[in-house]
Amino acid sequence: MGREIIFVGIAGIIIGIAIYWKTGEWIPALVPTIIGIALILFYKEEDKLEQRKDINTKKTKK
């Protein structure tokens, strides 16, 4: 699930722009645009979290 999320986010932004261009109203176009932006931003943050080593270490009980 690597680049697919980025492509889905870009597609959401493009769909939002297309809806705005077709209808001329910005409220219905906000939903796919915001979802697309959120997918792109949260994917990058998820990558940073997965690379942190202090979160991934297992703590053993002694």
PDB file of N, CA, C, O and CB in Angstrom:
ATOM      1  N   MET A   1       0.837  -1.172   0.000  1.00  0.00           N
ATOM      2  CA  MET A   1       0.000   0.000   0.000  1.00  0.00           C
ATOM      3  C   MET A   1       0.888   1.243   0.000  1.00  0.00           C
ATOM      4  O   MET A   1       0.797   2.089   0.889  1.00  0.00           O
ATOM      5  CB  MET A   1      -0.956  -0.006   1.213  1.00  0.00           C
ATOM      6  N   GLY A   2       1.720   1.331  -0.984  1.00  0.00           N
ATOM      7  CA  GLY A   2       2.668   2.423  -1.038  1.00  0.00           C
ATOM      8  C   GLY A   2       2.172   3.605  -1.830  1.00  0.00           C
ATOM      9  O   GLY A   2       1.533   4.511  -1.295  1.00  0.00           O
ATOM     10  N   ARG A   3       2.470   3.585  -3.089  1.00  0.00           N
ATOM     11  CA  ARG A   3       2.137   4.719  -3.943  1.00  0.00           C
ATOM     12  C   ARG A   3       0.662   4.792  -4.279  1.00  0.00           C
ATOM     13  O   ARG A   3       0.186   5.824  -4.751  1.00  0.00           O
ATOM     14  CB  ARG A   3       2.932   4.654  -5.208  1.00  0.00           C
ATOM     15  N   GLU A   4      -0.064   3.722  -4.047  1.00  0.00           N
ATOM     16  CA  GLU A   4      -1.486   3.716  -4.397  1.00  0.00           C
ATOM     17  C   GLU A   4      -2.250   4.802  -3.649  1.00  0.00           C
ATOM     18  O   GLU A   4      -3.141   5.441  -4.208  1.00  0.00           O
ATOM     19  CB  GLU A   4      -2.100   2.349  -4.097  1.00  0.00           C
ATOM     20  N   ILE A   5      -1.899   5.008  -2.390  1.00  0.00           N
ATOM     21  CA  ILE A   5      -2.590   6.025  -1.590  1.00  0.00           C
ATOM     22  C   ILE A   5      -2.345   7.414  -2.169  1.00  0.00           C
ATOM     23  O   ILE A   5      -3.258   8.238  -2.216  1.00  0.00           O
ATOM     24  CB  ILE A   5      -2.124   5.970  -0.117  1.00  0.00           C
ATOM     25  N   ILE A   6      -1.135   7.673  -2.603  1.00  0.00           N
ATOM     26  CA  ILE A   6      -0.819   8.971  -3.215  1.00  0.00           C
ATOM     27  C   ILE A   6      -1.636   9.158  -4.487  1.00  0.00           C
ATOM     28  O   ILE A   6      -2.178  10.237  -4.727  1.00  0.00           O
ATOM     29  CB  ILE A   6       0.698   9.082  -3.527  1.00  0.00           C
ATOM     30  N   PHE A   7      -1.727   8.103  -5.308  1.00  0.00           N
ATOM     31  CA  PHE A   7      -2.501   8.200  -6.545  1.00  0.00           C
ATOM     32  C   PHE A   7      -3.990   8.391  -6.264  1.00  0.00           C
ATOM     33  O   PHE A   7      -4.661   9.144  -6.970  1.00  0.00           O
ATOM     34  CB  PHE A   7      -2.288   6.953  -7.398  1.00  0.00           C
ATOM     35  N   VAL A   8      -4.506   7.724  -5.253  1.00  0.00           N
ATOM     36  CA  VAL A   8      -5.920   7.898  -4.887  1.00  0.00           C
ATOM     37  C   VAL A   8      -6.154   9.323  -4.386  1.00  0.00           C
ATOM     38  O   VAL A   8      -7.193   9.916  -4.675  1.00  0.00           O
ATOM     39  CB  VAL A   8      -6.342   6.863  -3.798  1.00  0.00           C
ATOM     40  N   GLY A   9      -5.206   9.872  -3.646  1.00  0.00           N
ATOM     41  CA  GLY A   9      -5.322  11.254  -3.183  1.00  0.00           C
ATOM     42  C   GLY A   9      -5.324  12.244  -4.335  1.00  0.00           C
ATOM     43  O   GLY A   9      -6.115  13.187  -4.352  1.00  0.00           O
ATOM     44  N   ILE A  10      -4.443  12.030  -5.291  1.00  0.00           N
ATOM     45  CA  ILE A  10      -4.398  12.902  -6.466  1.00  0.00           C
ATOM     46  C   ILE A  10      -5.689  12.778  -7.267  1.00  0.00           C
ATOM     47  O   ILE A  10      -6.215  13.773  -7.765  1.00  0.00           O
ATOM     48  CB  ILE A  10      -3.182  12.559  -7.353  1.00  0.00           C
ATOM     49  N   ALA A  11      -6.198  11.547  -7.389  1.00  0.00           N
ATOM     50  CA  ALA A  11      -7.460  11.346  -8.100  1.00  0.00           C
ATOM     51  C   ALA A  11      -8.606  12.063  -7.384  1.00  0.00           C
ATOM     52  O   ALA A  11      -9.483  12.630  -8.036  1.00  0.00           O
ATOM     53  CB  ALA A  11      -7.771   9.842  -8.229  1.00  0.00           C
ATOM     54  N   GLY A  12      -8.605  12.043  -6.062  1.00  0.00           N
ATOM     55  CA  GLY A  12      -9.639  12.755  -5.308  1.00  0.00           C
ATOM     56  C   GLY A  12      -9.598  14.250  -5.555  1.00  0.00           C
ATOM     57  O   GLY A  12     -10.639  14.892  -5.694  1.00  0.00           O
ATOM     58  N   ILE A  13      -8.399  14.802  -5.608  1.00  0.00           N
ATOM     59  CA  ILE A  13      -8.260  16.233  -5.889  1.00  0.00           C
ATOM     60  C   ILE A  13      -8.753  16.547  -7.298  1.00  0.00           C
ATOM     61  O   ILE A  13      -9.453  17.539  -7.505  1.00  0.00           O
ATOM     62  CB  ILE A  13      -6.791  16.680  -5.725  1.00  0.00           C
ATOM     63  N   ILE A  14      -8.396  15.718  -8.252  1.00  0.00           N
ATOM     64  CA  ILE A  14      -8.835  15.933  -9.641  1.00  0.00           C
ATOM     65  C   ILE A  14     -10.352  15.808  -9.753  1.00  0.00           C
ATOM     66  O   ILE A  14     -10.986  16.587 -10.464  1.00  0.00           O
ATOM     67  CB  ILE A  14      -8.149  14.924 -10.592  1.00  0.00           C
ATOM     68  N   ILE A  15     -10.935  14.841  -9.062  1.00  0.00           N
ATOM     69  CA  ILE A  15     -12.396  14.687  -9.082  1.00  0.00           C
ATOM     70  C   ILE A  15     -13.069  15.910  -8.465  1.00  0.00           C
ATOM     71  O   ILE A  15     -14.082  16.389  -8.975  1.00  0.00           O
ATOM     72  CB  ILE A  15     -12.821  13.405  -8.326  1.00  0.00           C
ATOM     73  N   GLY A  16     -12.507  16.412  -7.371  1.00  0.00           N
ATOM     74  CA  GLY A  16     -13.066  17.615  -6.754  1.00  0.00           C
ATOM     75  C   GLY A  16     -13.022  18.817  -7.683  1.00  0.00           C
ATOM     76  O   GLY A  16     -13.980  19.587  -7.759  1.00  0.00           O
ATOM     77  N   ILE A  17     -11.915  18.975  -8.387  1.00  0.00           N
ATOM     78  CA  ILE A  17     -11.801  20.078  -9.344  1.00  0.00           C
ATOM     79  C   ILE A  17     -12.790  19.893 -10.491  1.00  0.00           C
ATOM     80  O   ILE A  17     -13.404  20.859 -10.943  1.00  0.00           O
ATOM     81  CB  ILE A  17     -10.361  20.176  -9.892  1.00  0.00           C
ATOM     82  N   ALA A  18     -12.945  18.660 -10.960  1.00  0.00           N
ATOM     83  CA  ALA A  18     -13.884  18.390 -12.050  1.00  0.00           C
ATOM     84  C   ALA A  18     -15.325  18.674 -11.626  1.00  0.00           C
ATOM     85  O   ALA A  18     -16.107  19.219 -12.405  1.00  0.00           O
ATOM     86  CB  ALA A  18     -13.752  16.936 -12.516  1.00  0.00           C
ATOM     87  N   ILE A  19     -15.672  18.308 -10.402  1.00  0.00           N
ATOM     88  CA  ILE A  19     -17.030  18.584  -9.908  1.00  0.00           C
ATOM     89  C   ILE A  19     -17.266  20.089  -9.828  1.00  0.00           C
ATOM     90  O   ILE A  19     -18.331  20.578 -10.205  1.00  0.00           O
ATOM     91  CB  ILE A  19     -17.253  17.932  -8.519  1.00  0.00           C
ATOM     92  N   TYR A  20     -16.269  20.817  -9.335  1.00  0.00           N
ATOM     93  CA  TYR A  20     -16.420  22.277  -9.264  1.00  0.00           C
ATOM     94  C   TYR A  20     -16.548  22.879 -10.661  1.00  0.00           C
ATOM     95  O   TYR A  20     -17.353  23.784 -10.882  1.00  0.00           O
ATOM     96  CB  TYR A  20     -15.224  22.910  -8.523  1.00  0.00           C
ATOM     97  N   TRP A  21     -15.768  22.385 -11.580  1.00  0.00           N
ATOM     98  CA  TRP A  21     -15.799  22.921 -12.938  1.00  0.00           C
ATOM     99  C   TRP A  21     -17.132  22.612 -13.615  1.00  0.00           C
ATOM    100  O   TRP A  21     -17.657  23.438 -14.362  1.00  0.00           O
ATOM    101  CB  TRP A  21     -14.641  22.350 -13.765  1.00  0.00           C
ATOM    102  N   LYS A  22     -17.677  21.428 -13.355  1.00  0.00           N
ATOM    103  CA  LYS A  22     -18.928  21.018 -13.993  1.00  0.00           C
ATOM    104  C   LYS A  22     -20.141  21.727 -13.378  1.00  0.00           C
ATOM    105  O   LYS A  22     -21.010  22.206 -14.106  1.00  0.00           O
ATOM    106  CB  LYS A  22     -19.099  19.502 -13.881  1.00  0.00           C
ATOM    107  N   THR A  23     -20.204  21.798 -12.042  1.00  0.00           N
ATOM    108  CA  THR A  23     -21.380  22.359 -11.388  1.00  0.00           C
ATOM    109  C   THR A  23     -21.251  23.841 -11.080  1.00  0.00           C
ATOM    110  O   THR A  23     -22.248  24.563 -11.070  1.00  0.00           O
ATOM    111  CB  THR A  23     -21.655  21.617 -10.125  1.00  0.00           C
ATOM    112  N   GLY A  24     -20.045  24.295 -10.833  1.00  0.00           N
ATOM    113  CA  GLY A  24     -19.844  25.695 -10.456  1.00  0.00           C
ATOM    114  C   GLY A  24     -20.071  25.946  -8.977  1.00  0.00           C
ATOM    115  O   GLY A  24     -19.977  27.085  -8.521  1.00  0.00           O
ATOM    116  N   GLU A  25     -20.370  24.896  -8.223  1.00  0.00           N
ATOM    117  CA  GLU A  25     -20.572  25.041  -6.778  1.00  0.00           C
ATOM    118  C   GLU A  25     -19.397  24.404  -6.049  1.00  0.00           C
ATOM    119  O   GLU A  25     -18.930  23.325  -6.416  1.00  0.00           O
ATOM    120  CB  GLU A  25     -21.921  24.393  -6.326  1.00  0.00           C
ATOM    121  N   TRP A  26     -18.933  25.080  -5.022  1.00  0.00           N
ATOM    122  CA  TRP A  26     -17.746  24.588  -4.344  1.00  0.00           C
ATOM    123  C   TRP A  26     -18.043  23.623  -3.201  1.00  0.00           C
ATOM    124  O   TRP A  26     -17.154  22.873  -2.797  1.00  0.00           O
ATOM    125  CB  TRP A  26     -16.965  25.739  -3.824  1.00  0.00           C
ATOM    126  N   ILE A  27     -19.252  23.616  -2.673  1.00  0.00           N
ATOM    127  CA  ILE A  27     -19.559  22.737  -1.538  1.00  0.00           C
ATOM    128  C   ILE A  27     -19.472  21.252  -1.925  1.00  0.00           C
ATOM    129  O   ILE A  27     -18.821  20.497  -1.202  1.00  0.00           O
ATOM    130  CB  ILE A  27     -20.963  23.053  -0.994  1.00  0.00           C
ATOM    131  N   PRO A  28     -20.090  20.788  -3.024  1.00  0.00           N
ATOM    132  CA  PRO A  28     -19.941  19.365  -3.370  1.00  0.00           C
ATOM    133  C   PRO A  28     -18.508  18.993  -3.780  1.00  0.00           C
ATOM    134  O   PRO A  28     -18.115  17.830  -3.684  1.00  0.00           O
ATOM    135  CB  PRO A  28     -20.897  19.010  -4.501  1.00  0.00           C
ATOM    136  N   ALA A  29     -17.743  19.969  -4.231  1.00  0.00           N
ATOM    137  CA  ALA A  29     -16.377  19.693  -4.670  1.00  0.00           C
ATOM    138  C   ALA A  29     -15.414  19.593  -3.499  1.00  0.00           C
ATOM    139  O   ALA A  29     -14.316  19.059  -3.655  1.00  0.00           O
ATOM    140  CB  ALA A  29     -15.907  20.768  -5.629  1.00  0.00           C
ATOM    141  N   LEU A  30     -15.795  20.091  -2.335  1.00  0.00           N
ATOM    142  CA  LEU A  30     -14.900  20.061  -1.190  1.00  0.00           C
ATOM    143  C   LEU A  30     -14.648  18.653  -0.659  1.00  0.00           C
ATOM    144  O   LEU A  30     -13.538  18.343  -0.226  1.00  0.00           O
ATOM    145  CB  LEU A  30     -15.457  20.913  -0.096  1.00  0.00           C
ATOM    146  N   VAL A  31     -15.657  17.811  -0.689  1.00  0.00           N
ATOM    147  CA  VAL A  31     -15.531  16.481  -0.083  1.00  0.00           C
ATOM    148  C   VAL A  31     -14.407  15.658  -0.729  1.00  0.00           C
ATOM    149  O   VAL A  31     -13.505  15.230  -0.008  1.00  0.00           O
ATOM    150  CB  VAL A  31     -16.859  15.727  -0.201  1.00  0.00           C
ATOM    151  N   PRO A  32     -14.412  15.415  -2.041  1.00  0.00           N
ATOM    152  CA  PRO A  32     -13.301  14.624  -2.597  1.00  0.00           C
ATOM    153  C   PRO A  32     -11.956  15.338  -2.535  1.00  0.00           C
ATOM    154  O   PRO A  32     -10.910  14.698  -2.430  1.00  0.00           O
ATOM    155  CB  PRO A  32     -13.600  14.264  -4.029  1.00  0.00           C
ATOM    156  N   THR A  33     -11.989  16.665  -2.600  1.00  0.00           N
ATOM    157  CA  THR A  33     -10.738  17.415  -2.529  1.00  0.00           C
ATOM    158  C   THR A  33     -10.109  17.285  -1.143  1.00  0.00           C
ATOM    159  O   THR A  33      -8.907  17.043  -1.030  1.00  0.00           O
ATOM    160  CB  THR A  33     -10.980  18.896  -2.868  1.00  0.00           C
ATOM    161  N   ILE A  34     -10.898  17.440  -0.107  1.00  0.00           N
ATOM    162  CA  ILE A  34     -10.378  17.325   1.259  1.00  0.00           C
ATOM    163  C   ILE A  34      -9.916  15.903   1.542  1.00  0.00           C
ATOM    164  O   ILE A  34      -8.882  15.705   2.179  1.00  0.00           O
ATOM    165  CB  ILE A  34     -11.445  17.748   2.282  1.00  0.00           C
ATOM    166  N   ILE A  35     -10.663  14.920   1.083  1.00  0.00           N
ATOM    167  CA  ILE A  35     -10.255  13.522   1.287  1.00  0.00           C
ATOM    168  C   ILE A  35      -8.935  13.253   0.558  1.00  0.00           C
ATOM    169  O   ILE A  35      -8.058  12.585   1.104  1.00  0.00           O
ATOM    170  CB  ILE A  35     -11.363  12.542   0.784  1.00  0.00           C
ATOM    171  N   GLY A  36      -8.789  13.755  -0.641  1.00  0.00           N
ATOM    172  CA  GLY A  36      -7.543  13.566  -1.394  1.00  0.00           C
ATOM    173  C   GLY A  36      -6.352  14.202  -0.709  1.00  0.00           C
ATOM    174  O   GLY A  36      -5.285  13.595  -0.621  1.00  0.00           O
ATOM    175  N   ILE A  37      -6.524  15.419  -0.225  1.00  0.00           N
ATOM    176  CA  ILE A  37      -5.436  16.100   0.478  1.00  0.00           C
ATOM    177  C   ILE A  37      -5.096  15.362   1.761  1.00  0.00           C
ATOM    178  O   ILE A  37      -3.921  15.195   2.087  1.00  0.00           O
ATOM    179  CB  ILE A  37      -5.814  17.561   0.787  1.00  0.00           C
ATOM    180  N   ALA A  38      -6.113  14.917   2.496  1.00  0.00           N
ATOM    181  CA  ALA A  38      -5.873  14.196   3.750  1.00  0.00           C
ATOM    182  C   ALA A  38      -5.140  12.882   3.498  1.00  0.00           C
ATOM    183  O   ALA A  38      -4.247  12.522   4.265  1.00  0.00           O
ATOM    184  CB  ALA A  38      -7.199  13.926   4.475  1.00  0.00           C
ATOM    185  N   LEU A  39      -5.493  12.170   2.455  1.00  0.00           N
ATOM    186  CA  LEU A  39      -4.797  10.916   2.145  1.00  0.00           C
ATOM    187  C   LEU A  39      -3.320  11.154   1.871  1.00  0.00           C
ATOM    188  O   LEU A  39      -2.466  10.399   2.335  1.00  0.00           O
ATOM    189  CB  LEU A  39      -5.444  10.230   0.940  1.00  0.00           C
ATOM    190  N   ILE A  40      -3.025  12.197   1.124  1.00  0.00           N
ATOM    191  CA  ILE A  40      -1.634  12.486   0.803  1.00  0.00           C
ATOM    192  C   ILE A  40      -0.868  12.901   2.054  1.00  0.00           C
ATOM    193  O   ILE A  40       0.241  12.418   2.282  1.00  0.00           O
ATOM    194  CB  ILE A  40      -1.546  13.583  -0.263  1.00  0.00           C
ATOM    195  N   LEU A  41      -1.434  13.782   2.861  1.00  0.00           N
ATOM    196  CA  LEU A  41      -0.734  14.261   4.054  1.00  0.00           C
ATOM    197  C   LEU A  41      -0.560  13.169   5.096  1.00  0.00           C
ATOM    198  O   LEU A  41       0.522  13.025   5.663  1.00  0.00           O
ATOM    199  CB  LEU A  41      -1.479  15.428   4.662  1.00  0.00           C
ATOM    200  N   PHE A  42      -1.610  12.397   5.357  1.00  0.00           N
ATOM    201  CA  PHE A  42      -1.509  11.373   6.391  1.00  0.00           C
ATOM    202  C   PHE A  42      -0.632  10.211   5.963  1.00  0.00           C
ATOM    203  O   PHE A  42      -0.047   9.542   6.815  1.00  0.00           O
ATOM    204  CB  PHE A  42      -2.882  10.867   6.754  1.00  0.00           C
ATOM    205  N   TYR A  43      -0.526   9.953   4.678  1.00  0.00           N
ATOM    206  CA  TYR A  43       0.367   8.886   4.232  1.00  0.00           C
ATOM    207  C   TYR A  43       1.814   9.250   4.525  1.00  0.00           C
ATOM    208  O   TYR A  43       2.595   8.401   4.954  1.00  0.00           O
ATOM    209  CB  TYR A  43       0.179   8.611   2.732  1.00  0.00           C
ATOM    210  N   LYS A  44       2.172  10.496   4.299  1.00  0.00           N
ATOM    211  CA  LYS A  44       3.543  10.927   4.564  1.00  0.00           C
ATOM    212  C   LYS A  44       3.852  10.848   6.051  1.00  0.00           C
ATOM    213  O   LYS A  44       4.953  10.452   6.433  1.00  0.00           O
ATOM    214  CB  LYS A  44       3.770  12.354   4.052  1.00  0.00           C
ATOM    215  N   GLU A  45       2.896  11.217   6.893  1.00  0.00           N
ATOM    216  CA  GLU A  45       3.101  11.138   8.335  1.00  0.00           C
ATOM    217  C   GLU A  45       3.203   9.682   8.786  1.00  0.00           C
ATOM    218  O   GLU A  45       3.973   9.371   9.694  1.00  0.00           O
ATOM    219  CB  GLU A  45       1.960  11.850   9.079  1.00  0.00           C
ATOM    220  N   GLU A  46       2.441   8.796   8.169  1.00  0.00           N
ATOM    221  CA  GLU A  46       2.495   7.382   8.522  1.00  0.00           C
ATOM    222  C   GLU A  46       3.868   6.808   8.186  1.00  0.00           C
ATOM    223  O   GLU A  46       4.394   5.975   8.924  1.00  0.00           O
ATOM    224  CB  GLU A  46       1.388   6.596   7.789  1.00  0.00           C
ATOM    225  N   ASP A  47       4.443   7.252   7.083  1.00  0.00           N
ATOM    226  CA  ASP A  47       5.774   6.803   6.701  1.00  0.00           C
ATOM    227  C   ASP A  47       6.798   7.207   7.754  1.00  0.00           C
ATOM    228  O   ASP A  47       7.676   6.419   8.106  1.00  0.00           O
ATOM    229  CB  ASP A  47       6.161   7.376   5.334  1.00  0.00           C
ATOM    230  N   LYS A  48       6.688   8.428   8.255  1.00  0.00           N
ATOM    231  CA  LYS A  48       7.625   8.896   9.276  1.00  0.00           C
ATOM    232  C   LYS A  48       7.480   8.084  10.557  1.00  0.00           C
ATOM    233  O   LYS A  48       8.478   7.770  11.206  1.00  0.00           O
ATOM    234  CB  LYS A  48       7.403  10.386   9.567  1.00  0.00           C
ATOM    235  N   LEU A  49       6.257   7.743  10.925  1.00  0.00           N
ATOM    236  CA  LEU A  49       6.045   6.967  12.136  1.00  0.00           C
ATOM    237  C   LEU A  49       6.610   5.556  12.000  1.00  0.00           C
ATOM    238  O   LEU A  49       7.162   5.019  12.960  1.00  0.00           O
ATOM    239  CB  LEU A  49       4.563   6.908  12.467  1.00  0.00           C
ATOM    240  N   GLU A  50       6.481   4.956  10.837  1.00  0.00           N
ATOM    241  CA  GLU A  50       6.999   3.613  10.638  1.00  0.00           C
ATOM    242  C   GLU A  50       8.512   3.573  10.664  1.00  0.00           C
ATOM    243  O   GLU A  50       9.086   2.528  10.969  1.00  0.00           O
ATOM    244  CB  GLU A  50       6.502   3.055   9.338  1.00  0.00           C
ATOM    245  N   GLN A  51       9.176   4.673  10.356  1.00  0.00           N
ATOM    246  CA  GLN A  51      10.629   4.698  10.327  1.00  0.00           C
ATOM    247  C   GLN A  51      11.240   4.949  11.701  1.00  0.00           C
ATOM    248  O   GLN A  51      12.436   4.727  11.888  1.00  0.00           O
ATOM    249  CB  GLN A  51      11.099   5.752   9.364  1.00  0.00           C
ATOM    250  N   ARG A  52      10.451   5.403  12.660  1.00  0.00           N
ATOM    251  CA  ARG A  52      10.986   5.658  13.996  1.00  0.00           C
ATOM    252  C   ARG A  52      11.311   4.338  14.674  1.00  0.00           C
ATOM    253  O   ARG A  52      10.506   3.408  14.661  1.00  0.00           O
ATOM    254  CB  ARG A  52       9.986   6.474  14.848  1.00  0.00           C
ATOM    255  N   LYS A  53      12.477   4.265  15.255  1.00  0.00           N
ATOM    256  CA  LYS A  53      12.907   3.015  15.865  1.00  0.00           C
ATOM    257  C   LYS A  53      12.446   2.902  17.310  1.00  0.00           C
ATOM    258  O   LYS A  53      12.276   1.790  17.809  1.00  0.00           O
ATOM    259  CB  LYS A  53      14.412   2.890  15.794  1.00  0.00           C
ATOM    260  N   ASP A  54      12.239   4.022  17.995  1.00  0.00           N
ATOM    261  CA  ASP A  54      11.847   3.940  19.394  1.00  0.00           C
ATOM    262  C   ASP A  54      10.407   3.472  19.567  1.00  0.00           C
ATOM    263  O   ASP A  54      10.044   2.992  20.641  1.00  0.00           O
ATOM    264  CB  ASP A  54      12.030   5.281  20.057  1.00  0.00           C
ATOM    265  N   ILE A  55       9.586   3.600  18.540  1.00  0.00           N
ATOM    266  CA  ILE A  55       8.207   3.119  18.624  1.00  0.00           C
ATOM    267  C   ILE A  55       8.145   1.623  18.328  1.00  0.00           C
ATOM    268  O   ILE A  55       7.320   0.908  18.895  1.00  0.00           O
ATOM    269  CB  ILE A  55       7.302   3.895  17.647  1.00  0.00           C
ATOM    270  N   ASN A  56       9.015   1.156  17.444  1.00  0.00           N
ATOM    271  CA  ASN A  56       8.952  -0.226  16.988  1.00  0.00           C
ATOM    272  C   ASN A  56       9.658  -1.218  17.905  1.00  0.00           C
ATOM    273  O   ASN A  56       9.576  -2.424  17.671  1.00  0.00           O
ATOM    274  CB  ASN A  56       9.536  -0.321  15.627  1.00  0.00           C
ATOM    275  N   THR A  57      10.347  -0.750  18.937  1.00  0.00           N
ATOM    276  CA  THR A  57      11.061  -1.688  19.808  1.00  0.00           C
ATOM    277  C   THR A  57      10.077  -2.357  20.749  1.00  0.00           C
ATOM    278  O   THR A  57       9.125  -1.739  21.227  1.00  0.00           O
ATOM    279  CB  THR A  57      12.174  -0.967  20.610  1.00  0.00           C
ATOM    280  N   LYS A  58      10.327  -3.626  21.002  1.00  0.00           N
ATOM    281  CA  LYS A  58       9.484  -4.378  21.924  1.00  0.00           C
ATOM    282  C   LYS A  58      10.103  -4.307  23.316  1.00  0.00           C
ATOM    283  O   LYS A  58      11.303  -4.517  23.489  1.00  0.00           O
ATOM    284  CB  LYS A  58       9.319  -5.860  21.458  1.00  0.00           C
ATOM    285  N   LYS A  59       9.271  -4.012  24.294  1.00  0.00           N
ATOM    286  CA  LYS A  59       9.737  -3.941  25.680  1.00  0.00           C
ATOM    287  C   LYS A  59       9.388  -5.246  26.377  1.00  0.00           C
ATOM    288  O   LYS A  59       8.247  -5.704  26.310  1.00  0.00           O
ATOM    289  CB  LYS A  59       9.109  -2.724  26.431  1.00  0.00           C
ATOM    290  N   THR A  60      10.353  -5.836  27.035  1.00  0.00           N
ATOM    291  CA  THR A  60      10.106  -7.085  27.752  1.00  0.00           C
ATOM    292  C   THR A  60       9.929  -6.816  29.229  1.00  0.00           C
ATOM    293  O   THR A  60      10.539  -5.896  29.775  1.00  0.00           O
ATOM    294  CB  THR A  60      11.250  -8.078  27.529  1.00  0.00           C
ATOM    295  N   LYS A  61       9.109  -7.602  29.869  1.00  0.00           N
ATOM    296  CA  LYS A  61       8.908  -7.469  31.314  1.00  0.00           C
ATOM    297  C   LYS A  61      10.017  -8.219  32.031  1.00  0.00           C
ATOM    298  O   LYS A  61      10.365  -9.341  31.664  1.00  0.00           O
ATOM    299  CB  LYS A  61       7.508  -8.007  31.745  1.00  0.00           C
ATOM    300  N   LYS A  62      10.562  -7.590  33.051  1.00  0.00           N
ATOM    301  CA  LYS A  62      11.620  -8.234  33.845  1.00  0.00           C
ATOM    302  C   LYS A  62      11.195  -8.372  35.282  1.00  0.00           C
ATOM    303  O   LYS A  62      11.953  -8.891  36.102  1.00  0.00           O
ATOM    304  CB  LYS A  62      12.925  -7.444  33.765  1.00  0.00           C
TER     305      LYS A  62
END
